[in-house]
Amino acid sequence: MDNPTGTTQRVFDAYNAHELRALRALYAPAARTHRPGWPTEGGVDELGAAAEMDMIAFPDVRITPLL
């Protein structure tokens, strides 16, 4: 099992690099997600679609951890 801090950093890195394939690969196939304002929960496909929409709408978007 990987270090949770390392995995979290890879999520931030993939998102900030707009690497959707790398971002999706960090989630288990059975992962579930719920985005506020969306009517239902989704899986990895929906998570990827949401990230892609963010990146198209806000091309300079970056996420950073709260310390």
C-alpha positions as CSV (number, residue, x, y, z in Angstrom):
1,M,0.0,0.0,0.0
2,D,1.2,3.5,-0.9
3,N,1.8,6.3,1.5
4,P,-1.5,8.4,1.7
5,T,0.5,11.7,1.6
6,G,2.4,10.5,-1.6
7,T,-0.9,9.5,-3.3
8,T,-2.5,12.8,-2.4
9,Q,0.5,14.7,-3.8
10,R,0.2,12.7,-7.0
11,V,-3.5,13.7,-7.3
12,F,-2.6,17.3,-6.9
13,D,0.3,17.0,-9.4
14,A,-1.9,15.2,-12.0
15,Y,-4.7,17.7,-11.7
16,N,-2.4,20.7,-11.9
17,A,-0.7,19.2,-15.0
18,H,-4.1,18.6,-16.5
19,E,-3.1,15.0,-16.9
20,L,-6.6,13.4,-16.9
21,R,-5.4,9.9,-17.6
22,A,-2.9,10.0,-14.7
23,L,-5.5,11.5,-12.4
24,R,-8.0,8.7,-13.2
25,A,-5.3,6.1,-12.7
26,L,-4.9,7.2,-9.1
27,Y,-8.5,6.1,-8.2
28,A,-9.7,2.5,-7.7
29,P,-12.1,1.3,-10.4
30,A,-14.9,1.1,-7.8
31,A,-14.3,4.6,-6.3
32,R,-17.4,6.7,-5.8
33,T,-17.5,10.5,-5.9
34,H,-20.2,13.1,-5.2
35,R,-19.7,16.6,-6.5
36,P,-21.7,19.3,-4.7
37,G,-24.6,20.4,-6.9
38,W,-24.7,17.3,-9.0
39,P,-27.8,15.1,-8.7
40,T,-26.2,11.8,-8.2
41,E,-22.9,10.2,-7.2
42,G,-20.6,8.9,-9.8
43,G,-17.5,6.8,-10.4
44,V,-14.1,7.4,-11.9
45,D,-15.6,8.4,-15.3
46,E,-17.7,11.1,-13.7
47,L,-14.7,12.3,-11.6
48,G,-12.6,12.6,-14.8
49,A,-15.4,14.4,-16.6
50,A,-15.8,16.9,-13.8
51,A,-12.0,17.5,-13.7
52,E,-12.0,18.0,-17.5
53,M,-14.9,20.5,-17.3
54,D,-13.0,22.4,-14.6
55,M,-9.8,22.5,-16.8
56,I,-11.7,23.7,-19.8
57,A,-13.7,26.4,-18.0
58,F,-10.7,27.5,-15.9
59,P,-7.5,26.7,-17.9
60,D,-5.3,28.2,-15.2
61,V,-6.9,26.3,-12.4
62,R,-4.6,24.8,-9.8
63,I,-5.3,23.0,-6.5
64,T,-3.1,23.1,-3.4
65,P,-3.4,21.3,-0.1
66,L,-4.6,23.1,2.9
67,L,-2.0,22.8,5.6
